[in-house]
Amino acid sequence: MLFKPDEIEDWGVPKVQKATAMELPIEGIESFLSKKAQTLQEVMPELKANYITLYASAGLWSMHDLLFWILDKTGPAKVISATWSMTEDPATQIARRLHEGIIQELHFLFDVRVRIRNPKVLSFVRHQAATCRLSACHAKAFVVENDSWNVTVVSSANFTTNPRIEAGVLLTHPKAAEFTKDWIMKEIEKGHPFD
């Protein structure tokens, strides 16, 4: 026998690894609840440096809508992201902004099962992104970074159009962006940030 079935490693199941955490000095905190008929533009406050914004949405807008709203405020920027899932429409919109120069550089970490759930989207994004990697990832986060802004979003939402309640946190602190970008990029580059 060449191998024993019980020795096959399941890449879809994460190994027990260390966790990381950090504390941030903040200048303010805001929160808002987006009602069913409210658009992102109607409820989201302006971006302010060193702020935390907590939000919950009834599903009228999605993760990619928040990304584009942030890019409208920051101007052209790099995007570093982790997500469990992505569908065709958000992938196409992200690619368009990449080709328009609004997204200057794109890095994506996907869950390994995206190749089964949505292989066409995975193939499409792989041809657009600077780097793209599969891992046992259930995290939904992104960083928008340029010379003036470091914006981080950690959310329950994937890059899909989902008419369900979603919630998240938007942080405009450089240390939050550094922390989030660091673990995503290390995982993309097989740097084993959790070992």
C-alpha positions in Angstrom: 0.0 0.0 0.0 1.4 3.4 -1.0 -0.3 5.3 1.8 -2.8 4.8 4.6 -6.1 6.7 4.2 -5.9 8.0 7.8 -2.5 9.6 7.0 -4.0 11.9 4.3 -4.0 15.5 5.6 -7.2 17.5 5.1 -6.2 21.0 4.0 -9.7 22.2 4.6 -9.4 21.7 8.4 -7.1 24.1 10.2 -4.5 22.8 12.6 -4.5 24.1 16.1 -2.4 27.2 15.9 -1.7 30.2 18.1 -4.0 33.2 18.1 -2.9 36.8 17.9 -4.4 40.0 19.3 -3.5 43.7 19.7 -4.7 46.9 21.5 -5.2 50.2 19.7 -5.2 53.8 21.0 -8.3 55.3 19.4 -9.7 58.8 19.2 -13.3 57.9 18.9 -15.9 55.2 18.2 -19.1 55.4 16.2 -21.8 52.9 15.5 -24.8 52.7 13.2 -27.6 50.3 12.3 -28.5 50.4 8.6 -32.2 49.9 8.2 -33.6 47.7 5.5 -34.1 50.4 2.9 -31.0 52.5 3.8 -28.1 52.6 1.5 -24.5 52.6 2.6 -24.1 56.2 1.5 -27.0 57.3 3.7 -25.7 55.8 6.9 -21.9 55.5 6.9 -20.1 58.4 8.6 -17.1 60.1 6.9 -13.8 58.4 7.4 -11.8 59.8 10.3 -8.3 58.9 11.3 -7.9 56.6 14.3 -11.6 55.8 14.6 -13.5 52.7 15.0 -16.9 52.4 13.4 -19.2 49.5 14.3 -22.0 48.7 11.8 -24.8 46.3 11.2 -26.8 46.1 7.9 -30.0 44.4 6.9 -28.4 43.2 3.7 -29.1 46.0 1.2 -25.4 46.5 0.7 -22.5 44.0 0.8 -18.8 43.8 1.5 -17.7 44.9 -2.0 -20.0 47.9 -1.7 -18.2 48.9 1.5 -14.9 48.4 -0.2 -15.9 50.7 -3.1 -17.3 53.3 -0.7 -13.9 53.3 1.1 -12.0 53.6 -2.2 -14.2 56.5 -3.2 -13.0 58.3 0.1 -9.4 57.2 0.0 -8.6 57.4 -3.7 -6.5 54.8 -5.4 -5.0 52.2 -3.0 -3.7 48.7 -2.5 -6.3 46.1 -1.3 -5.4 43.1 0.8 -8.3 40.8 1.6 -9.3 37.5 3.1 -12.7 35.9 2.5 -14.5 32.6 2.7 -16.5 33.2 -0.5 -16.9 35.4 -3.5 -19.4 35.5 -6.3 -19.2 36.6 -9.9 -20.6 40.1 -9.7 -18.3 41.3 -6.9 -15.3 39.7 -8.6 -16.2 41.5 -11.9 -16.6 44.9 -10.1 -13.3 44.5 -8.2 -11.5 43.6 -11.5 -13.0 46.7 -13.2 -11.6 48.9 -10.5 -8.3 47.2 -10.7 -8.1 47.9 -14.5 -9.3 51.5 -13.9 -6.4 52.0 -11.4 -8.7 52.6 -8.4 -7.3 49.4 -7.0 -3.5 49.7 -7.5 -2.6 46.2 -6.2 -4.8 43.3 -5.2 -4.0 40.4 -2.9 -6.6 37.7 -1.9 -6.7 34.9 0.6 -9.6 32.5 -0.1 -10.9 29.4 1.8 -9.9 26.2 0.1 -13.4 25.2 -0.7 -13.9 28.2 -3.0 -12.5 26.0 -5.8 -15.5 23.7 -5.3 -18.1 26.4 -4.5 -17.1 28.9 -7.1 -14.2 27.7 -9.4 -14.9 30.2 -12.2 -14.6 33.1 -9.8 -11.4 31.7 -8.3 -9.9 31.3 -11.8 -11.0 34.9 -12.7 -9.5 36.4 -9.6 -6.3 34.5 -9.9 -5.8 36.2 -13.3 -6.5 39.6 -11.8 -4.8 39.7 -8.4 -1.1 40.2 -7.7 -1.3 37.2 -5.4 -4.1 34.8 -4.6 -3.8 31.8 -2.3 -6.1 29.1 -0.8 -6.1 28.2 2.9 -8.4 27.1 5.6 -9.9 30.6 5.9 -13.2 31.6 7.4 -12.1 35.2 8.1 -13.6 38.1 6.2 -11.4 41.1 6.3 -9.7 43.6 4.0 -7.2 46.5 4.2 -7.3 49.6 1.9 -3.9 51.2 2.0 -2.3 54.2 0.4 0.0 57.1 1.5 -2.8 58.9 3.3 -5.1 56.1 4.6 -4.9 52.7 6.3 -8.5 51.4 6.5 -9.3 47.9 7.9 -12.7 46.1 7.8 -13.4 43.0 9.7 -16.9 41.7 9.0 -19.3 38.8 9.0 -19.9 39.4 5.3 -18.2 37.7 2.3 -17.6 39.2 -1.1 -21.1 38.1 -2.2 -24.5 39.7 -2.6 -26.2 38.5 0.6 -29.7 39.8 1.7 -29.0 38.8 5.3 -28.0 40.7 8.4 -24.3 41.3 8.5 -22.1 43.2 11.0 -18.6 44.4 11.2 -16.0 46.9 12.3 -14.2 49.5 10.3 -11.0 50.8 11.7 -8.9 53.7 10.4 -5.8 53.1 12.6 -2.5 52.3 11.0 -1.7 49.6 13.5 -5.0 47.8 12.7 -4.1 47.8 9.0 -0.6 46.6 9.7 -1.8 43.8 11.9 -4.5 42.6 9.4 -2.3 43.0 6.4 0.6 41.2 8.1 -1.4 38.0 8.9 -3.1 37.9 5.5 0.1 38.5 3.5 2.1 36.0 5.6 -0.6 33.4 5.0 -0.7 34.2 1.3 3.1 33.9 1.1 3.0 30.6 3.1 4.8 32.4 6.0 2.8 30.5 8.6 1.8 33.4 10.8 -0.1 31.2 13.2 2.7 28.7 13.9 
